[in-house]
Amino acid sequence: MTLEVTGPGPSPVQMFLGPMFGPAFEYHVDRLLTVGLNTRFGPIFSTKGGGGQFGFITQLLLAYRL
């Protein structure tokens, strides 16, 4: 869910709703190092109308414990 506020105008506020789903992967290489991948996709709807759009998010994970 995202709320977008733009400058002055007749309707400066717009809300985006996106029920997204998809696979995630996380692997602990050793006790100190973790790598991962998170992907999400699905429809995106806006309160201003105009039909739905397709959304896709990819996140990479690289974590090191000190």
PDBQT receptor file of N, H, CA, C and O in Angstrom, charges set to zero:
ATOM      1  N   MET A   1       0.847  -1.150   0.000  1.00  0.00    +0.000 N 
ATOM      2  CA  MET A   1       0.000   0.000   0.000  1.00  0.00    +0.000 C 
ATOM      3  C   MET A   1       0.906   1.230   0.000  1.00  0.00    +0.000 C 
ATOM      4  O   MET A   1       1.833   1.336   0.803  1.00  0.00    +0.000 OA
ATOM      5  N   THR A   2       0.621   2.153  -0.913  1.00  0.00    +0.000 N 
ATOM      6  H   THR A   2      -0.132   2.067  -1.565  1.00  0.00    +0.000 HD
ATOM      7  CA  THR A   2       1.411   3.370  -1.027  1.00  0.00    +0.000 C 
ATOM      8  C   THR A   2       0.482   4.568  -1.127  1.00  0.00    +0.000 C 
ATOM      9  O   THR A   2      -0.504   4.528  -1.863  1.00  0.00    +0.000 OA
ATOM     10  N   LEU A   3       0.783   5.627  -0.399  1.00  0.00    +0.000 N 
ATOM     11  H   LEU A   3       1.584   5.660   0.199  1.00  0.00    +0.000 HD
ATOM     12  CA  LEU A   3       0.035   6.879  -0.466  1.00  0.00    +0.000 C 
ATOM     13  C   LEU A   3       0.932   7.911  -1.121  1.00  0.00    +0.000 C 
ATOM     14  O   LEU A   3       2.023   8.193  -0.627  1.00  0.00    +0.000 OA
ATOM     15  N   GLU A   4       0.473   8.484  -2.247  1.00  0.00    +0.000 N 
ATOM     16  H   GLU A   4      -0.414   8.255  -2.649  1.00  0.00    +0.000 HD
ATOM     17  CA  GLU A   4       1.258   9.479  -2.988  1.00  0.00    +0.000 C 
ATOM     18  C   GLU A   4       0.566  10.829  -2.858  1.00  0.00    +0.000 C 
ATOM     19  O   GLU A   4      -0.619  10.959  -3.165  1.00  0.00    +0.000 OA
ATOM     20  N   VAL A   5       1.313  11.836  -2.399  1.00  0.00    +0.000 N 
ATOM     21  H   VAL A   5       2.276  11.730  -2.149  1.00  0.00    +0.000 HD
ATOM     22  CA  VAL A   5       0.791  13.184  -2.255  1.00  0.00    +0.000 C 
ATOM     23  C   VAL A   5       1.583  14.081  -3.196  1.00  0.00    +0.000 C 
ATOM     24  O   VAL A   5       2.799  14.219  -3.056  1.00  0.00    +0.000 OA
ATOM     25  N   THR A   6       0.881  14.695  -4.165  1.00  0.00    +0.000 N 
ATOM     26  H   THR A   6      -0.106  14.583  -4.279  1.00  0.00    +0.000 HD
ATOM     27  CA  THR A   6       1.528  15.583  -5.136  1.00  0.00    +0.000 C 
ATOM     28  C   THR A   6       1.166  17.025  -4.823  1.00  0.00    +0.000 C 
ATOM     29  O   THR A   6       0.539  17.310  -3.802  1.00  0.00    +0.000 OA
ATOM     30  N   GLY A   7       1.556  17.918  -5.691  1.00  0.00    +0.000 N 
ATOM     31  H   GLY A   7       2.065  17.687  -6.520  1.00  0.00    +0.000 HD
ATOM     32  CA  GLY A   7       1.322  19.339  -5.485  1.00  0.00    +0.000 C 
ATOM     33  C   GLY A   7      -0.144  19.722  -5.569  1.00  0.00    +0.000 C 
ATOM     34  O   GLY A   7      -1.023  18.860  -5.584  1.00  0.00    +0.000 OA
ATOM     35  N   PRO A   8      -0.399  21.017  -5.622  1.00  0.00    +0.000 N 
ATOM     36  CA  PRO A   8      -1.779  21.488  -5.658  1.00  0.00    +0.000 C 
ATOM     37  C   PRO A   8      -2.494  21.001  -6.918  1.00  0.00    +0.000 C 
ATOM     38  O   PRO A   8      -1.876  20.766  -7.957  1.00  0.00    +0.000 OA
ATOM     39  N   GLY A   9      -3.784  20.861  -6.798  1.00  0.00    +0.000 N 
ATOM     40  H   GLY A   9      -4.286  21.052  -5.954  1.00  0.00    +0.000 HD
ATOM     41  CA  GLY A   9      -4.603  20.405  -7.917  1.00  0.00    +0.000 C 
ATOM     42  C   GLY A   9      -5.932  19.911  -7.404  1.00  0.00    +0.000 C 
ATOM     43  O   GLY A   9      -6.196  19.957  -6.202  1.00  0.00    +0.000 OA
ATOM     44  N   PRO A  10      -6.762  19.444  -8.295  1.00  0.00    +0.000 N 
ATOM     45  CA  PRO A  10      -8.090  19.006  -7.854  1.00  0.00    +0.000 C 
ATOM     46  C   PRO A  10      -8.063  17.744  -6.982  1.00  0.00    +0.000 C 
ATOM     47  O   PRO A  10      -8.925  17.587  -6.116  1.00  0.00    +0.000 OA
ATOM     48  N   SER A  11      -7.110  16.859  -7.186  1.00  0.00    +0.000 N 
ATOM     49  H   SER A  11      -6.410  16.986  -7.889  1.00  0.00    +0.000 HD
ATOM     50  CA  SER A  11      -7.017  15.635  -6.390  1.00  0.00    +0.000 C 
ATOM     51  C   SER A  11      -5.541  15.313  -6.133  1.00  0.00    +0.000 C 
ATOM     52  O   SER A  11      -4.956  14.505  -6.855  1.00  0.00    +0.000 OA
ATOM     53  N   PRO A  12      -4.926  15.939  -5.104  1.00  0.00    +0.000 N 
ATOM     54  CA  PRO A  12      -3.489  15.775  -4.887  1.00  0.00    +0.000 C 
ATOM     55  C   PRO A  12      -3.079  14.466  -4.200  1.00  0.00    +0.000 C 
ATOM     56  O   PRO A  12      -1.885  14.203  -4.059  1.00  0.00    +0.000 OA
ATOM     57  N   VAL A  13      -4.044  13.640  -3.771  1.00  0.00    +0.000 N 
ATOM     58  H   VAL A  13      -5.014  13.854  -3.886  1.00  0.00    +0.000 HD
ATOM     59  CA  VAL A  13      -3.729  12.412  -3.044  1.00  0.00    +0.000 C 
ATOM     60  C   VAL A  13      -4.174  11.206  -3.864  1.00  0.00    +0.000 C 
ATOM     61  O   VAL A  13      -5.280  11.177  -4.402  1.00  0.00    +0.000 OA
ATOM     62  N   GLN A  14      -3.293  10.216  -3.948  1.00  0.00    +0.000 N 
ATOM     63  H   GLN A  14      -2.394  10.240  -3.511  1.00  0.00    +0.000 HD
ATOM     64  CA  GLN A  14      -3.589   8.994  -4.686  1.00  0.00    +0.000 C 
ATOM     65  C   GLN A  14      -3.082   7.806  -3.887  1.00  0.00    +0.000 C 
ATOM     66  O   GLN A  14      -1.975   7.848  -3.349  1.00  0.00    +0.000 OA
ATOM     67  N   MET A  15      -3.881   6.745  -3.802  1.00  0.00    +0.000 N 
ATOM     68  H   MET A  15      -4.780   6.711  -4.239  1.00  0.00    +0.000 HD
ATOM     69  CA  MET A  15      -3.511   5.533  -3.065  1.00  0.00    +0.000 C 
ATOM     70  C   MET A  15      -3.329   4.397  -4.058  1.00  0.00    +0.000 C 
ATOM     71  O   MET A  15      -4.145   4.208  -4.960  1.00  0.00    +0.000 OA
ATOM     72  N   PHE A  16      -2.241   3.637  -3.882  1.00  0.00    +0.000 N 
ATOM     73  H   PHE A  16      -1.578   3.790  -3.149  1.00  0.00    +0.000 HD
ATOM     74  CA  PHE A  16      -1.971   2.456  -4.697  1.00  0.00    +0.000 C 
ATOM     75  C   PHE A  16      -2.088   1.218  -3.812  1.00  0.00    +0.000 C 
ATOM     76  O   PHE A  16      -1.485   1.154  -2.741  1.00  0.00    +0.000 OA
ATOM     77  N   LEU A  17      -2.860   0.245  -4.259  1.00  0.00    +0.000 N 
ATOM     78  H   LEU A  17      -3.350   0.297  -5.129  1.00  0.00    +0.000 HD
ATOM     79  CA  LEU A  17      -3.020  -1.016  -3.543  1.00  0.00    +0.000 C 
ATOM     80  C   LEU A  17      -2.497  -2.129  -4.433  1.00  0.00    +0.000 C 
ATOM     81  O   LEU A  17      -2.888  -2.232  -5.596  1.00  0.00    +0.000 OA
ATOM     82  N   GLY A  18      -1.617  -2.961  -3.896  1.00  0.00    +0.000 N 
ATOM     83  H   GLY A  18      -1.300  -2.877  -2.951  1.00  0.00    +0.000 HD
ATOM     84  CA  GLY A  18      -1.032  -4.026  -4.688  1.00  0.00    +0.000 C 
ATOM     85  C   GLY A  18      -0.916  -5.323  -3.927  1.00  0.00    +0.000 C 
ATOM     86  O   GLY A  18       0.057  -5.525  -3.201  1.00  0.00    +0.000 OA
ATOM     87  N   PRO A  19      -1.893  -6.219  -4.074  1.00  0.00    +0.000 N 
ATOM     88  CA  PRO A  19      -1.756  -7.537  -3.445  1.00  0.00    +0.000 C 
ATOM     89  C   PRO A  19      -0.742  -8.374  -4.229  1.00  0.00    +0.000 C 
ATOM     90  O   PRO A  19      -1.084  -8.978  -5.245  1.00  0.00    +0.000 OA
ATOM     91  N   MET A  20       0.489  -8.406  -3.761  1.00  0.00    +0.000 N 
ATOM     92  H   MET A  20       0.767  -7.915  -2.935  1.00  0.00    +0.000 HD
ATOM     93  CA  MET A  20       1.568  -9.067  -4.495  1.00  0.00    +0.000 C 
ATOM     94  C   MET A  20       1.980 -10.362  -3.803  1.00  0.00    +0.000 C 
ATOM     95  O   MET A  20       1.906 -10.469  -2.579  1.00  0.00    +0.000 OA
ATOM     96  N   PHE A  21       2.413 -11.336  -4.587  1.00  0.00    +0.000 N 
ATOM     97  H   PHE A  21       2.473 -11.249  -5.581  1.00  0.00    +0.000 HD
ATOM     98  CA  PHE A  21       2.828 -12.625  -4.062  1.00  0.00    +0.000 C 
ATOM     99  C   PHE A  21       3.970 -13.148  -4.919  1.00  0.00    +0.000 C 
ATOM    100  O   PHE A  21       4.168 -12.692  -6.046  1.00  0.00    +0.000 OA
ATOM    101  N   GLY A  22       4.717 -14.100  -4.386  1.00  0.00    +0.000 N 
ATOM    102  H   GLY A  22       4.557 -14.470  -3.471  1.00  0.00    +0.000 HD
ATOM    103  CA  GLY A  22       5.813 -14.696  -5.137  1.00  0.00    +0.000 C 
ATOM    104  C   GLY A  22       6.786 -15.414  -4.230  1.00  0.00    +0.000 C 
ATOM    105  O   GLY A  22       6.645 -15.387  -3.007  1.00  0.00    +0.000 OA
ATOM    106  N   PRO A  23       7.787 -16.065  -4.837  1.00  0.00    +0.000 N 
ATOM    107  CA  PRO A  23       8.726 -16.869  -4.063  1.00  0.00    +0.000 C 
ATOM    108  C   PRO A  23       9.836 -16.045  -3.402  1.00  0.00    +0.000 C 
ATOM    109  O   PRO A  23      10.166 -14.943  -3.841  1.00  0.00    +0.000 OA
ATOM    110  N   ALA A  24      10.393 -16.611  -2.344  1.00  0.00    +0.000 N 
ATOM    111  H   ALA A  24      10.124 -17.506  -1.988  1.00  0.00    +0.000 HD
ATOM    112  CA  ALA A  24      11.547 -16.033  -1.652  1.00  0.00    +0.000 C 
ATOM    113  C   ALA A  24      12.533 -17.159  -1.350  1.00  0.00    +0.000 C 
ATOM    114  O   ALA A  24      12.139 -18.310  -1.158  1.00  0.00    +0.000 OA
ATOM    115  N   PHE A  25      13.816 -16.812  -1.312  1.00  0.00    +0.000 N 
ATOM    116  H   PHE A  25      14.136 -15.878  -1.468  1.00  0.00    +0.000 HD
ATOM    117  CA  PHE A  25      14.880 -17.782  -1.095  1.00  0.00    +0.000 C 
ATOM    118  C   PHE A  25      15.906 -17.160  -0.165  1.00  0.00    +0.000 C 
ATOM    119  O   PHE A  25      16.294 -16.007  -0.353  1.00  0.00    +0.000 OA
ATOM    120  N   GLU A  26      16.347 -17.905   0.829  1.00  0.00    +0.000 N 
ATOM    121  H   GLU A  26      16.031 -18.841   0.982  1.00  0.00    +0.000 HD
ATOM    122  CA  GLU A  26      17.391 -17.444   1.741  1.00  0.00    +0.000 C 
ATOM    123  C   GLU A  26      18.304 -18.620   2.056  1.00  0.00    +0.000 C 
ATOM    124  O   GLU A  26      17.840 -19.716   2.371  1.00  0.00    +0.000 OA
ATOM    125  N   TYR A  27      19.609 -18.377   1.968  1.00  0.00    +0.000 N 
ATOM    126  H   TYR A  27      19.986 -17.487   1.712  1.00  0.00    +0.000 HD
ATOM    127  CA  TYR A  27      20.581 -19.443   2.179  1.00  0.00    +0.000 C 
ATOM    128  C   TYR A  27      21.687 -18.940   3.098  1.00  0.00    +0.000 C 
ATOM    129  O   TYR A  27      22.264 -17.879   2.858  1.00  0.00    +0.000 OA
ATOM    130  N   HIS A  28      21.980 -19.692   4.138  1.00  0.00    +0.000 N 
ATOM    131  H   HIS A  28      21.512 -20.554   4.333  1.00  0.00    +0.000 HD
ATOM    132  CA  HIS A  28      23.051 -19.357   5.069  1.00  0.00    +0.000 C 
ATOM    133  C   HIS A  28      24.316 -20.088   4.601  1.00  0.00    +0.000 C 
ATOM    134  O   HIS A  28      24.458 -21.293   4.809  1.00  0.00    +0.000 OA
ATOM    135  N   VAL A  29      25.224 -19.351   3.975  1.00  0.00    +0.000 N 
ATOM    136  H   VAL A  29      25.109 -18.372   3.806  1.00  0.00    +0.000 HD
ATOM    137  CA  VAL A  29      26.459 -19.931   3.443  1.00  0.00    +0.000 C 
ATOM    138  C   VAL A  29      27.290 -20.518   4.582  1.00  0.00    +0.000 C 
ATOM    139  O   VAL A  29      27.785 -21.642   4.493  1.00  0.00    +0.000 OA
ATOM    140  N   ASP A  30      27.429 -19.753   5.629  1.00  0.00    +0.000 N 
ATOM    141  H   ASP A  30      27.026 -18.840   5.701  1.00  0.00    +0.000 HD
ATOM    142  CA  ASP A  30      28.059 -20.234   6.859  1.00  0.00    +0.000 C 
ATOM    143  C   ASP A  30      27.459 -19.455   8.024  1.00  0.00    +0.000 C 
ATOM    144  O   ASP A  30      26.445 -18.776   7.858  1.00  0.00    +0.000 OA
ATOM    145  N   ARG A  31      28.071 -19.545   9.189  1.00  0.00    +0.000 N 
ATOM    146  H   ARG A  31      28.894 -20.097   9.324  1.00  0.00    +0.000 HD
ATOM    147  CA  ARG A  31      27.518 -18.891  10.371  1.00  0.00    +0.000 C 
ATOM    148  C   ARG A  31      27.484 -17.368  10.248  1.00  0.00    +0.000 C 
ATOM    149  O   ARG A  31      26.684 -16.715  10.918  1.00  0.00    +0.000 OA
ATOM    150  N   LEU A  32      28.341 -16.796   9.403  1.00  0.00    +0.000 N 
ATOM    151  H   LEU A  32      28.991 -17.327   8.859  1.00  0.00    +0.000 HD
ATOM    152  CA  LEU A  32      28.464 -15.346   9.315  1.00  0.00    +0.000 C 
ATOM    153  C   LEU A  32      27.868 -14.740   8.051  1.00  0.00    +0.000 C 
ATOM    154  O   LEU A  32      27.665 -13.526   8.009  1.00  0.00    +0.000 OA
ATOM    155  N   LEU A  33      27.581 -15.521   7.027  1.00  0.00    +0.000 N 
ATOM    156  H   LEU A  33      27.746 -16.507   7.061  1.00  0.00    +0.000 HD
ATOM    157  CA  LEU A  33      27.180 -14.985   5.726  1.00  0.00    +0.000 C 
ATOM    158  C   LEU A  33      25.840 -15.563   5.281  1.00  0.00    +0.000 C 
ATOM    159  O   LEU A  33      25.634 -16.776   5.318  1.00  0.00    +0.000 OA
ATOM    160  N   THR A  34      24.920 -14.671   4.854  1.00  0.00    +0.000 N 
ATOM    161  H   THR A  34      25.087 -13.686   4.824  1.00  0.00    +0.000 HD
ATOM    162  CA  THR A  34      23.600 -15.065   4.352  1.00  0.00    +0.000 C 
ATOM    163  C   THR A  34      23.358 -14.372   3.021  1.00  0.00    +0.000 C 
ATOM    164  O   THR A  34      23.665 -13.189   2.872  1.00  0.00    +0.000 OA
ATOM    165  N   VAL A  35      22.810 -15.100   2.052  1.00  0.00    +0.000 N 
ATOM    166  H   VAL A  35      22.560 -16.061   2.173  1.00  0.00    +0.000 HD
ATOM    167  CA  VAL A  35      22.408 -14.534   0.765  1.00  0.00    +0.000 C 
ATOM    168  C   VAL A  35      20.942 -14.899   0.529  1.00  0.00    +0.000 C 
ATOM    169  O   VAL A  35      20.457 -15.906   1.043  1.00  0.00    +0.000 OA
ATOM    170  N   GLY A  36      20.245 -14.074  -0.250  1.00  0.00    +0.000 N 
ATOM    171  H   GLY A  36      20.639 -13.255  -0.667  1.00  0.00    +0.000 HD
ATOM    172  CA  GLY A  36      18.842 -14.360  -0.495  1.00  0.00    +0.000 C 
ATOM    173  C   GLY A  36      18.289 -13.587  -1.669  1.00  0.00    +0.000 C 
ATOM    174  O   GLY A  36      18.910 -12.654  -2.177  1.00  0.00    +0.000 OA
ATOM    175  N   LEU A  37      17.094 -14.002  -2.091  1.00  0.00    +0.000 N 
ATOM    176  H   LEU A  37      16.589 -14.760  -1.678  1.00  0.00    +0.000 HD
ATOM    177  CA  LEU A  37      16.365 -13.377  -3.189  1.00  0.00    +0.000 C 
ATOM    178  C   LEU A  37      14.883 -13.377  -2.835  1.00  0.00    +0.000 C 
ATOM    179  O   LEU A  37      14.350 -14.386  -2.372  1.00  0.00    +0.000 OA
ATOM    180  N   ASN A  38      14.223 -12.249  -3.055  1.00  0.00    +0.000 N 
ATOM    181  H   ASN A  38      14.656 -11.430  -3.431  1.00  0.00    +0.000 HD
ATOM    182  CA  ASN A  38      12.801 -12.105  -2.755  1.00  0.00    +0.000 C 
ATOM    183  C   ASN A  38      12.137 -11.491  -3.986  1.00  0.00    +0.000 C 
ATOM    184  O   ASN A  38      12.518 -10.396  -4.399  1.00  0.00    +0.000 OA
ATOM    185  N   THR A  39      11.162 -12.163  -4.576  1.00  0.00    +0.000 N 
ATOM    186  H   THR A  39      10.853 -13.053  -4.240  1.00  0.00    +0.000 HD
ATOM    187  CA  THR A  39      10.453 -11.625  -5.738  1.00  0.00    +0.000 C 
ATOM    188  C   THR A  39       8.964 -11.584  -5.434  1.00  0.00    +0.000 C 
ATOM    189  O   THR A  39       8.419 -12.499  -4.817  1.00  0.00    +0.000 OA
ATOM    190  N   ARG A  40       8.321 -10.525  -5.870  1.00  0.00    +0.000 N 
ATOM    191  H   ARG A  40       8.764  -9.782  -6.372  1.00  0.00    +0.000 HD
ATOM    192  CA  ARG A  40       6.881 -10.359  -5.697  1.00  0.00    +0.000 C 
ATOM    193  C   ARG A  40       6.305  -9.796  -6.991  1.00  0.00    +0.000 C 
ATOM    194  O   ARG A  40       6.919  -8.945  -7.636  1.00  0.00    +0.000 OA
ATOM    195  N   PHE A  41       5.121 -10.278  -7.363  1.00  0.00    +0.000 N 
ATOM    196  H   PHE A  41       4.623 -10.968  -6.839  1.00  0.00    +0.000 HD
ATOM    197  CA  PHE A  41       4.441  -9.763  -8.551  1.00  0.00    +0.000 C 
ATOM    198  C   PHE A  41       2.942  -9.835  -8.346  1.00  0.00    +0.000 C 
ATOM    199  O   PHE A  41       2.455 -10.619  -7.532  1.00  0.00    +0.000 OA
ATOM    200  N   GLY A  42       2.205  -9.007  -9.093  1.00  0.00    +0.000 N 
ATOM    201  H   GLY A  42       2.601  -8.370  -9.754  1.00  0.00    +0.000 HD
ATOM    202  CA  GLY A  42       0.757  -9.008  -8.983  1.00  0.00    +0.000 C 
ATOM    203  C   GLY A  42       0.153  -7.718  -9.496  1.00  0.00    +0.000 C 
ATOM    204  O   GLY A  42       0.878  -6.840  -9.963  1.00  0.00    +0.000 OA
ATOM    205  N   PRO A  43      -1.157  -7.588  -9.417  1.00  0.00    +0.000 N 
ATOM    206  CA  PRO A  43      -1.830  -6.394  -9.921  1.00  0.00    +0.000 C 
ATOM    207  C   PRO A  43      -1.644  -5.201  -8.985  1.00  0.00    +0.000 C 
ATOM    208  O   PRO A  43      -1.510  -5.360  -7.772  1.00  0.00    +0.000 OA
ATOM    209  N   ILE A  44      -1.638  -3.999  -9.576  1.00  0.00    +0.000 N 
ATOM    210  H   ILE A  44      -1.747  -3.870 -10.562  1.00  0.00    +0.000 HD
ATOM    211  CA  ILE A  44      -1.560  -2.745  -8.832  1.00  0.00    +0.000 C 
ATOM    212  C   ILE A  44      -2.804  -1.930  -9.190  1.00  0.00    +0.000 C 
ATOM    213  O   ILE A  44      -3.075  -1.698 -10.368  1.00  0.00    +0.000 OA
ATOM    214  N   PHE A  45      -3.556  -1.497  -8.184  1.00  0.00    +0.000 N 
ATOM    215  H   PHE A  45      -3.336  -1.685  -7.226  1.00  0.00    +0.000 HD
ATOM    216  CA  PHE A  45      -4.768  -0.718  -8.399  1.00  0.00    +0.000 C 
ATOM    217  C   PHE A  45      -4.586   0.677  -7.814  1.00  0.00    +0.000 C 
ATOM    218  O   PHE A  45      -3.955   0.842  -6.770  1.00  0.00    +0.000 OA
ATOM    219  N   SER A  46      -5.145   1.682  -8.492  1.00  0.00    +0.000 N 
ATOM    220  H   SER A  46      -5.658   1.548  -9.340  1.00  0.00    +0.000 HD
ATOM    221  CA  SER A  46      -5.051   3.065  -8.062  1.00  0.00    +0.000 C 
ATOM    222  C   SER A  46      -6.435   3.592  -7.715  1.00  0.00    +0.000 C 
ATOM    223  O   SER A  46      -7.427   3.184  -8.318  1.00  0.00    +0.000 OA
ATOM    224  N   THR A  47      -6.503   4.511  -6.732  1.00  0.00    +0.000 N 
ATOM    225  H   THR A  47      -5.697   4.843  -6.243  1.00  0.00    +0.000 HD
ATOM    226  CA  THR A  47      -7.784   5.108  -6.371  1.00  0.00    +0.000 C 
ATOM    227  C   THR A  47      -8.254   6.120  -7.412  1.00  0.00    +0.000 C 
ATOM    228  O   THR A  47      -9.422   6.509  -7.402  1.00  0.00    +0.000 OA
ATOM    229  N   LYS A  48      -7.367   6.556  -8.312  1.00  0.00    +0.000 N 
ATOM    230  H   LYS A  48      -6.419   6.240  -8.320  1.00  0.00    +0.000 HD
ATOM    231  CA  LYS A  48      -7.773   7.476  -9.377  1.00  0.00    +0.000 C 
ATOM    232  C   LYS A  48      -8.382   6.742 -10.563  1.00  0.00    +0.000 C 
ATOM    233  O   LYS A  48      -8.828   7.374 -11.521  1.00  0.00    +0.000 OA
ATOM    234  N   GLY A  49      -8.403   5.414 -10.508  1.00  0.00    +0.000 N 
ATOM    235  H   GLY A  49      -8.040   4.900  -9.730  1.00  0.00    +0.000 HD
ATOM    236  CA  GLY A  49      -8.989   4.638 -11.600  1.00  0.00    +0.000 C 
ATOM    237  C   GLY A  49      -7.995   4.442 -12.735  1.00  0.00    +0.000 C 
ATOM    238  O   GLY A  49      -6.783   4.506 -12.530  1.00  0.00    +0.000 OA
ATOM    239  N   GLY A  50      -8.512   4.207 -13.923  1.00  0.00    +0.000 N 
ATOM    240  H   GLY A  50      -9.497   4.155 -14.090  1.00  0.00    +0.000 HD
ATOM    241  CA  GLY A  50      -7.635   4.037 -15.079  1.00  0.00    +0.000 C 
ATOM    242  C   GLY A  50      -7.224   2.593 -15.307  1.00  0.00    +0.000 C 
ATOM    243  O   GLY A  50      -6.326   2.330 -16.106  1.00  0.00    +0.000 OA
ATOM    244  N   GLY A  51      -7.860   1.652 -14.625  1.00  0.00    +0.000 N 
ATOM    245  H   GLY A  51      -8.590   1.865 -13.976  1.00  0.00    +0.000 HD
ATOM    246  CA  GLY A  51      -7.519   0.244 -14.827  1.00  0.00    +0.000 C 
ATOM    247  C   GLY A  51      -6.347  -0.189 -13.983  1.00  0.00    +0.000 C 
ATOM    248  O   GLY A  51      -5.673   0.632 -13.361  1.00  0.00    +0.000 OA
ATOM    249  N   GLY A  52      -6.113  -1.473 -13.967  1.00  0.00    +0.000 N 
ATOM    250  H   GLY A  52      -6.661  -2.139 -14.472  1.00  0.00    +0.000 HD
ATOM    251  CA  GLY A  52      -5.011  -2.027 -13.181  1.00  0.00    +0.000 C 
ATOM    252  C   GLY A  52      -3.720  -2.092 -13.968  1.00  0.00    +0.000 C 
ATOM    253  O   GLY A  52      -3.728  -2.071 -15.199  1.00  0.00    +0.000 OA
ATOM    254  N   GLN A  53      -2.629  -2.170 -13.263  1.00  0.00    +0.000 N 
ATOM    255  H   GLN A  53      -2.623  -2.187 -12.263  1.00  0.00    +0.000 HD
ATOM    256  CA  GLN A  53      -1.308  -2.322 -13.860  1.00  0.00    +0.000 C 
ATOM    257  C   GLN A  53      -0.666  -3.554 -13.254  1.00  0.00    +0.000 C 
ATOM    258  O   GLN A  53      -1.177  -4.112 -12.282  1.00  0.00    +0.000 OA
ATOM    259  N   PHE A  54       0.452  -3.982 -13.824  1.00  0.00    +0.000 N 
ATOM    260  H   PHE A  54       0.867  -3.529 -14.613  1.00  0.00    +0.000 HD
ATOM    261  CA  PHE A  54       1.186  -5.141 -13.317  1.00  0.00    +0.000 C 
ATOM    262  C   PHE A  54       2.426  -4.651 -12.587  1.00  0.00    +0.000 C 
ATOM    263  O   PHE A  54       3.187  -3.844 -13.122  1.00  0.00    +0.000 OA
ATOM    264  N   GLY A  55       2.632  -5.133 -11.368  1.00  0.00    +0.000 N 
ATOM    265  H   GLY A  55       2.015  -5.789 -10.933  1.00  0.00    +0.000 HD
ATOM    266  CA  GLY A  55       3.789  -4.744 -10.578  1.00  0.00    +0.000 C 
ATOM    267  C   GLY A  55       4.734  -5.909 -10.364  1.00  0.00    +0.000 C 
ATOM    268  O   GLY A  55       4.297  -7.054 -10.251  1.00  0.00    +0.000 OA
ATOM    269  N   PHE A  56       6.039  -5.622 -10.308  1.00  0.00    +0.000 N 
ATOM    270  H   PHE A  56       6.394  -4.692 -10.400  1.00  0.00    +0.000 HD
ATOM    271  CA  PHE A  56       7.056  -6.643 -10.083  1.00  0.00    +0.000 C 
ATOM    272  C   PHE A  56       8.159  -6.046  -9.237  1.00  0.00    +0.000 C 
ATOM    273  O   PHE A  56       8.678  -4.978  -9.561  1.00  0.00    +0.000 OA
ATOM    274  N   ILE A  57       8.529  -6.724  -8.146  1.00  0.00    +0.000 N 
ATOM    275  H   ILE A  57       8.107  -7.591  -7.882  1.00  0.00    +0.000 HD
ATOM    276  CA  ILE A  57       9.587  -6.269  -7.241  1.00  0.00    +0.000 C 
ATOM    277  C   ILE A  57      10.593  -7.397  -7.065  1.00  0.00    +0.000 C 
ATOM    278  O   ILE A  57      10.218  -8.553  -6.871  1.00  0.00    +0.000 OA
ATOM    279  N   THR A  58      11.870  -7.050  -7.136  1.00  0.00    +0.000 N 
ATOM    280  H   THR A  58      12.175  -6.111  -7.294  1.00  0.00    +0.000 HD
ATOM    281  CA  THR A  58      12.934  -8.011  -6.857  1.00  0.00    +0.000 C 
ATOM    282  C   THR A  58      13.870  -7.400  -5.818  1.00  0.00    +0.000 C 
ATOM    283  O   THR A  58      14.325  -6.267  -5.973  1.00  0.00    +0.000 OA
ATOM    284  N   GLN A  59      14.153  -8.153  -4.762  1.00  0.00    +0.000 N 
ATOM    285  H   GLN A  59      13.784  -9.074  -4.636  1.00  0.00    +0.000 HD
ATOM    286  CA  GLN A  59      15.059  -7.699  -3.715  1.00  0.00    +0.000 C 
ATOM    287  C   GLN A  59      16.154  -8.750  -3.537  1.00  0.00    +0.000 C 
ATOM    288  O   GLN A  59      15.878  -9.949  -3.481  1.00  0.00    +0.000 OA
ATOM    289  N   LEU A  60      17.391  -8.286  -3.449  1.00  0.00    +0.000 N 
ATOM    290  H   LEU A  60      17.615  -7.313  -3.495  1.00  0.00    +0.000 HD
ATOM    291  CA  LEU A  60      18.533  -9.162  -3.185  1.00  0.00    +0.000 C 
ATOM    292  C   LEU A  60      18.989  -8.954  -1.751  1.00  0.00    +0.000 C 
ATOM    293  O   LEU A  60      18.932  -7.840  -1.232  1.00  0.00    +0.000 OA
ATOM    294  N   LEU A  61      19.439 -10.020  -1.114  1.00  0.00    +0.000 N 
ATOM    295  H   LEU A  61      19.485 -10.926  -1.536  1.00  0.00    +0.000 HD
ATOM    296  CA  LEU A  61      19.892  -9.965   0.268  1.00  0.00    +0.000 C 
ATOM    297  C   LEU A  61      21.333 -10.441   0.354  1.00  0.00    +0.000 C 
ATOM    298  O   LEU A  61      21.682 -11.498  -0.173  1.00  0.00    +0.000 OA
ATOM    299  N   LEU A  62      22.156  -9.665   1.013  1.00  0.00    +0.000 N 
ATOM    300  H   LEU A  62      21.873  -8.807   1.441  1.00  0.00    +0.000 HD
ATOM    301  CA  LEU A  62      23.528 -10.051   1.340  1.00  0.00    +0.000 C 
ATOM    302  C   LEU A  62      23.773  -9.553   2.756  1.00  0.00    +0.000 C 
ATOM    303  O   LEU A  62      23.820  -8.346   2.990  1.00  0.00    +0.000 OA
ATOM    304  N   ALA A  63      23.931 -10.475   3.705  1.00  0.00    +0.000 N 
ATOM    305  H   ALA A  63      23.893 -11.456   3.515  1.00  0.00    +0.000 HD
ATOM    306  CA  ALA A  63      24.095 -10.110   5.112  1.00  0.00    +0.000 C 
ATOM    307  C   ALA A  63      25.355 -10.766   5.673  1.00  0.00    +0.000 C 
ATOM    308  O   ALA A  63      25.634 -11.938   5.419  1.00  0.00    +0.000 OA
ATOM    309  N   TYR A  64      26.106  -9.981   6.440  1.00  0.00    +0.000 N 
ATOM    310  H   TYR A  64      25.879  -9.029   6.647  1.00  0.00    +0.000 HD
ATOM    311  CA  TYR A  64      27.311 -10.463   7.087  1.00  0.00    +0.000 C 
ATOM    312  C   TYR A  64      27.252 -10.103   8.554  1.00  0.00    +0.000 C 
ATOM    313  O   TYR A  64      27.053  -8.938   8.897  1.00  0.00    +0.000 OA
ATOM    314  N   ARG A  65      27.421 -11.072   9.416  1.00  0.00    +0.000 N 
ATOM    315  H   ARG A  65      27.582 -12.019   9.137  1.00  0.00    +0.000 HD
ATOM    316  CA  ARG A  65      27.374 -10.845  10.860  1.00  0.00    +0.000 C 
ATOM    317  C   ARG A  65      28.775 -10.497  11.353  1.00  0.00    +0.000 C 
ATOM    318  O   ARG A  65      29.735 -11.215  11.075  1.00  0.00    +0.000 OA
ATOM    319  N   LEU A  66      28.884  -9.399  12.082  1.00  0.00    +0.000 N 
ATOM    320  H   LEU A  66      28.104  -8.815  12.308  1.00  0.00    +0.000 HD
ATOM    321  CA  LEU A  66      30.179  -8.974  12.631  1.00  0.00    +0.000 C 
ATOM    322  C   LEU A  66      30.452  -9.622  13.959  1.00  0.00    +0.000 C 
ATOM    323  O   LEU A  66      31.497  -9.377  14.562  1.00  0.00    +0.000 OA
TER     324      LEU A  66
